[in-house]
Amino acid sequence: MSINDSFYRNERSGSFANAVALGEAEGYQSLFLFGRNPDIDSAQEEHFVAWGTYQFQPTAGPMYLSSTNSGDVGLVYVVLALDENLLPVTCVGTTNGQGGSQLIGPEGQTDFLRANTMFNVTPAGTASVGDIYLGMESAPVGGIPSDANKVLLAGAEEQQSSQAVFTIPANATGLLSALVITTNRNSNGGNSDVYLNTRNLLTGGPSRRRTEAGVQVSGSSIVQYNLEYPVNLGSGTDVSLSAEASVNNTSLAGGFQLLLVDN
């Protein structure tokens, strides 16, 4: 039993991990970020997002919700965003079909530098018919922003964003403790390399490759990579998974476990 588990042994949660998940451990938050890319090729390295390579936005600006289906009007999404100072802002946005619906924070914020996740909270459990994008374009064609302006995608199947990317807020430190990778029942054979990448916006410098895992993709398999000591990710760190495969059209999914600790 760890010191933290001992401290929480008389609580309802029974352990420190459960206390964090239940919101009983003040100053701690657990997150699992998961994404999928159905078409990873041998000639390039792509992040775990449905459209290929993820591009972190260089500057803060307005963000807009849009759908690939014109009938998706009035759906409500919670967006966990970061403002221009990388401080967390919980926004509630409403879709307007394929047109861009601007995201506005609870205190009137209109410029955001990052958005870490979003999910459908529409009353009565109404699901979107189309895919819901969060992007930097006010009038995306067909509801789909250009790749350079895409921020998040909540597919019609998932009803929440599914990208293995995250930015540590300015008021927290991130501890990354595990990676999970699955080959999604591939039948094309070959293998792939998966990389954990980080880049700190506040201290500067290029993206760093922190670790990698090799995956055999013939048939189906899963790799769970638990770190004995978590990777310390400072405030303002962009975190992402990327991959390259020995055979084109390889489908991979993966994610990472984070513990956010208030600074």
N, C-alpha and C positions, 0 to 999 in steps of 0.2 A: 504494500500500500504506500503510495507516495505521500509527501507532506501535504500536498493540496487535497488528496483524497481523505487523509486523516482529518484535515480541517473541516471538510464537508460531511463527515461520516454520520453526523446526527441530523443533517438536513434532509428534507423530503427527497432531494435528488439522489443522495447516496454516494455520489462521486463528484469530483471537480468537473469532469467532462460533461456529466449530466447537468450539473449546476449551470455551466455556461450555456448549454443548449436550451435550458429552461428559463434563462434570463435571471438566474439567482446569483450569479457571480458578477458583481458590479464592476464595470470597466473592462469586461471581456465579451467578445462576440465570435462565434464560430461560423465559418462559411465554407461551402464546397462549390467550386467553380468547375463546370463541366461543359465541354463542347464537342462538336463532331464536324469532320470534313470528309465528305463522301468521295472526293476526287483528288487525292494527293499523288503527285507525280514524282518521277525520279529526277527531273531536270530543275526542280525548284523546291524551296522550303516554304511551307505554308502554315499559317496559324490554324488552330482548331476552331474555325468558323465556317459556316456553310458556304460563304461566297469566296473563300480562298484566303489571300493574305490580308491580315488586319492592319489598318493604318491608324495609329494613335493620333488624335487631333493635335496639331501644333499650337493652336491658340484657342482661347475660349470664344464662344459665340452662341447664338440661338440654336436650339434643337427642336425638331418637329417629329410628331408621331404621324405615321401614314400606313395605309393598308394596301395590299395588292387587290383587294375586293372593294368595289365602290359601295357595297351595302353595309360595310363595317362602320356604322355611324353610332356614336354615343357609347362606345365601349370604354371602360375605365381601366387605366393602367397605372400602377405604382412604379415610379422610376427612382432608383437610388443613384443620384447624380453627385458630382463634385463641382463646386463653383470655381471661379477663376483663381481662387486661393487654395484650391484642393480641399476645401472643407465640405463635409457631407451635407447634402440637401435632399430630403425626401419629397418628391414631387408627385402630384396626382394629375394625370393628363387624360384627355378624352379624344377619341379618334373621330375623324371626319371623312371617312371613306379614303379615297386615294389622294385627297388633298392634304397638305401639311397642316397639322394642328400644333401650334407653338406650345412648348413646355414652359410653364411658369411656376416658380417656387412659391412656397407658402408666404414668403415675405416680399413677393414681387420680383424675385430674381429671374432674369431672362438670359444671362450668359453662363454657359457651363463649359468646363474643360474636359470632363470625363463623365461617363455614365457606366456604372458597374453592372447593373442588372435591372430588369423590369419584368413585371408579371401582371396578368389579367385579374382584376378584382371586381369585374362587373357584377352588380347584384343579380340574383336569380341564376347565377352560374352561366350566363350567356357567353359562349365561346366565339372567337373570331372565325370567320369563314376563310379569310385570306391570311397571309403572313403580315405581321405588324413590324414595321421598321421604326427605329429612332435614328434620325439623321440630321445633317446640317443643311438640308435643302428645304426651302419653304414650299416649293412646287415640284416635287419629284415626279418624274414621268411614270405613269402607271402605278404610282405609290412606291416606287423603288428608287431610292437615292443612288447616285453613282458610287462605285466602290470606295473612292477616296472620301466620301462624305457619309458613309455608313458608320453608325456607332453601335447599335444593338439590333438584333433580329429575334423576335418571338414568333416562332413558326406556328402554323395552325394546329399542328399535332401536339406541340409542347405547351402552348399558351404561356410561355415564359421564355426569356432569353436564354440561349444555350451557347455561350462562347467561353472558351478557356482563357479569358483575359480578365485582369483586375488591376486597379490602381489603389495603393494604400493611401488613405486620407492623410492630410497634413497633421491631424490631431491623434494619430495612432501609429503603432508599430505592428508589422505583420510577422507572424511566425508560421512558416510553411513546413508542414510535418509529413506530408505524404503525396505521392503521385499515383494515379490509377490510369491505365491505358488498356483499351480493348480493340480487337481487330475487326469487330462487326461482321463475322461470318464471311470473310473474304474467301474467294475461291481461285484467285489469280496467282497464288504462290508468292515467293519472294520474302522480303523482310523490310523493316523500316527502322529508322532511328528517330527517337523523340527527344526534344530538347526543352529544358526549362530556361527561359530567358528573363532577365531583369534589366531595367534601366531606371535610374533615379532622376526625376525631373528637377529636384531641388538642388542636388549637388552637381548635376551635369554628367557628361561623359556618354559614350556609346552604349548600346545594348550589350549585355554580358551573357554568355552561355554558362549557366551555373552547374548543370549536370545533364546527363543524357542516359537514355535507356534503349536497348535494342529489343525489337519485337519481331518474332517470327509470325508471318501473316498467312501462312498456308492453313486453311480451315478456319478455326476461331480460337482465340486465346485471350487471356487477360493478365496484365502485369500490375502488381501492387507493390510500390516502392516506398517503404516506410523508412523515414530517416531517424536514426538514433538520437540525433540532436537537430532540432528544427533550424531551418535557414532563417536568419534574422533579416527582415526586409524593412528598411527604414521608411519614414514618412515620405510620400511622394514617389514611391517605386511602382513602375509599371511591371506587371508580371504576366507572362504568357507562355503557352506551350506551342511548339512548332514541330514540324516533322518533314522528313523526306523518305521516299520509298524506292526500292529497287525495281518496282514494276509500276507502270502508270495505272491510274484509275483505282488506286488503293483507298479503301475506306477505313478511317481510324477515328476513334473517339477517345477522349481522355480528360482528366481533371486533376485538380490539386486541392488539398485541405489547408485552410488558413485559420489561424487564430489571431484576431485583432485585439490588441491591448492598448487601452487609452494611454496617451502620453501624460 
